[in-house]
Amino acid sequence: MKLFVRLWKYKRQHKVLSIKVTNELILESQQFILKQVQHECFANELKQLMQNREISANSNLIKLSPIYTEGFIKVGGRLNNSDLDLD
């Protein structure tokens, strides 16, 4: 969201859109898009996971052992069986 606000303000002030693309800007944009897609495609699952509830059995994600961490739905699968810290 920050990216779009920044672009809109810049364009409004300068009437010309020219912005330096950085790794941070790309990552921020990717995360924003991913969150939007997850919100639109998996709204019920997202809500349930955010409330630390199990998702419904008829969800397409149920077989993937989804978890909610760092603001995203992530599928557990092999990650749950590893020694990695998910945070």
HELIX and SHEET records of a PDB file:
HELIX    1   1 LYS A    2  HIS A   14  1                                  13    
HELIX    2   2 ASN A   23  CYS A   41  1                                  19    
HELIX    3   3 ALA A   43  MET A   50  1                                   8    
HELIX    4   4 ILE A   62  LEU A   64  5                                   3    
HELIX    5   5 GLY A   77  ASN A   81  5                                   5    
SHEET    1   A 2 PRO A  66  THR A  69  0                                        
SHEET    2   A 2 PHE A  72  VAL A  75 -1                                        
END                                                                             
